[in-house]
Amino acid sequence: MKTNILKWSITLVSLCIFNITFIHQVANAQLAYPAEAEMYVTAKDSTLRLTKTANIHFKKSDVAKETEVHVFIDPSKSFQTVVGIGGALTDASAEVFAKMPEKLQKEFIESYYSKDKGIGYTFGRTNMASCDFSSETYNYVTENDSALKSFSVAHDEQFRIPLIKKAIEAAGGQLTLLN
C-alpha cells in the first residue's frame, strides 16, 4: 500500500488537495482509485479565500473524452518533492508595498504569508544588490574595496528589509529566504 499527497491547480483560482491511497497488485494489475478529493477555491471579487467548496468524487473511466478533464496518476513514478512555495521580495515589490496604506499592507502580506489568514508562503526570494527589478543600479561595496570597508545595506533598509521583516512576521517567524 502506498499513500501519496498530490496538489494541482484546476484553474488559476482553485487548488485540489488529494490524499490518495493506491493499492497495486502486480499479479492482476488492479488499482484502487481514490474515492474523493477536496476542492479549495480562492476567487477575486468574492469572500472565497482557500475555502473548501466541494468534494469531488472519482470514478473509473475507460476512455478519456476531449471535453472532460482527466488526471492520470502513475503511483510507480515520482519526481521531485515540493518543499514549499513562495514569492519574490524584490526592490520593485518592496517599493510598491511601501506606497500602500498600512491597512492594505497588513492585508496583503497576511494573504500571502500567513498560514491562518492566507495561503501560507514558506519561501521568499530576494536579490543581492540591484537586479532587473530595481529602480536603480547599486552594490553593497564600492568598486575595488576588497577589504569590504565600504560595505553597506543602507539601500535595502528603506524598502526591502522592512518588507522581508513583515513577511517573516506574517509567516509566524519562519520563512526560508533564497537569493
C-alpha positions in Angstrom: 0.0 0.0 0.0 1.3 3.5 -0.9 -0.1 6.9 0.1 0.6 9.9 -2.0 -0.4 13.5 -1.4 -0.7 15.4 -4.6 -1.6 19.1 -5.2 -2.6 20.5 -8.6 -4.2 23.6 -9.9 -7.5 23.1 -11.5 -7.9 26.7 -12.6 -6.0 29.8 -11.7 -8.1 30.2 -8.6 -8.6 26.6 -7.5 -6.5 24.1 -5.7 -7.4 20.5 -5.1 -5.7 18.5 -2.4 -5.7 14.7 -2.7 -4.9 12.2 -0.1 -4.7 9.2 -2.3 -4.1 5.6 -1.2 -3.1 3.3 -4.0 -3.1 -0.5 -3.7 -1.4 -2.0 -6.7 -1.4 -5.7 -7.2 1.0 -6.6 -9.9 -0.4 -10.1 -10.4 -3.7 -9.0 -11.8 -2.9 -5.2 -12.3 -5.7 -4.0 -10.1 -5.6 -0.3 -9.0 -7.7 1.0 -6.2 -8.9 4.6 -7.1 -9.3 7.3 -4.5 -12.9 7.9 -3.5 -12.8 11.7 -3.5 -10.7 14.9 -3.3 -11.4 18.2 -1.5 -11.6 21.4 -3.7 -10.4 24.7 -2.2 -11.1 28.0 -4.1 -9.7 31.5 -3.8 -11.5 33.9 -6.2 -11.2 37.6 -6.9 -14.3 39.7 -6.0 -15.6 37.1 -3.6 -15.2 36.1 0.0 -13.6 32.8 -1.1 -10.1 32.5 0.4 -8.8 29.0 0.3 -12.4 28.0 1.1 -13.4 24.3 0.8 -16.2 24.4 -1.8 -16.7 20.8 -2.8 -15.8 17.2 -2.5 -15.0 15.7 -5.9 -15.9 12.1 -6.4 -13.7 9.9 -8.6 -14.8 7.1 -10.8 -13.0 4.8 -13.2 -13.3 6.0 -16.8 -12.5 3.7 -19.7 -11.9 6.4 -22.3 -10.7 10.0 -21.8 -13.0 12.4 -23.6 -11.6 15.6 -25.0 -14.4 17.6 -23.4 -13.6 16.4 -19.9 -10.7 17.0 -17.5 -8.8 13.8 -16.7 -5.9 13.3 -14.3 -3.7 10.3 -14.9 -1.7 9.2 -11.9 1.0 6.5 -12.0 2.0 5.7 -8.4 5.1 3.8 -9.5 6.7 7.1 -10.7 7.7 10.0 -8.6 9.6 13.2 -9.4 10.7 16.0 -7.2 9.3 16.8 -3.8 7.7 20.1 -3.2 9.2 21.6 -0.1 7.3 24.9 -0.2 6.0 27.8 -2.2 6.8 31.5 -2.1 7.2 34.8 -3.7 9.8 37.3 -4.8 10.7 40.1 -2.4 12.4 42.4 -4.8 13.1 46.2 -4.8 10.2 46.8 -7.1 7.7 44.8 -4.9 9.1 46.5 -1.7 8.8 50.0 -3.2 5.2 49.4 -4.3 4.4 47.7 -1.0 5.7 50.8 0.9 3.3 53.1 -1.0 0.3 51.1 0.1 -1.8 52.2 3.1 -0.8 50.4 6.3 -4.1 48.5 6.5 -3.7 47.3 2.9 -0.1 46.3 3.6 -1.2 44.1 6.5 -4.0 42.5 4.4 -1.7 41.9 1.5 1.2 40.4 3.5 -1.1 38.2 5.5 -2.9 37.0 2.4 0.4 35.6 1.1 2.5 34.6 4.2 0.0 33.8 7.0 -0.9 30.2 7.4 -4.1 31.1 9.2 -5.3 34.1 7.1 -3.7 33.4 3.8 -2.0 30.9 1.6 1.0 30.3 3.8 4.0 31.0 1.7 7.1 29.3 3.2 9.7 30.8 0.9 10.8 34.3 -0.1 13.3 35.0 -2.9 15.3 38.2 -2.8 18.2 39.7 -4.7 21.7 40.6 -3.5 22.4 44.2 -4.6 20.5 45.6 -7.6 18.7 43.4 -10.2 16.4 43.9 -13.1 13.6 44.6 -10.6 15.4 47.5 -9.0 14.7 51.2 -9.7 18.4 52.0 -9.7 21.7 50.3 -10.0 23.6 49.8 -6.7 26.0 47.5 -5.0 26.9 46.8 -1.3 30.6 47.9 -1.7 32.4 50.5 -3.7 34.5 49.3 -6.6 37.9 47.9 -5.7 37.1 47.6 -1.9 38.4 44.1 -1.3 38.5 44.7 2.4 34.8 45.5 2.4 35.3 48.6 4.4 32.5 50.4 2.5 30.0 47.5 2.9 26.5 48.9 3.5 22.9 47.6 3.0 21.6 51.2 3.5 19.7 51.0 0.2 17.8 47.9 1.4 16.9 49.4 4.7 14.4 51.8 3.2 12.1 49.4 1.5 13.2 45.8 1.0 14.3 44.9 4.6 11.0 46.2 6.1 9.1 44.1 3.6 11.1 41.0 4.4 10.6 41.5 8.1 6.9 41.9 7.7 6.8 38.7 5.5 8.7 36.8 8.2 6.4 38.1 10.9 3.3 37.1 8.9 4.7 33.7 8.3 4.9 33.1 12.0 8.6 33.9 12.3 9.7 31.1 10.0 10.4 32.0 6.4 13.2 30.5 4.2 14.9 33.1 2.1 16.6 32.4 -1.1 18.7 34.7 -3.3 
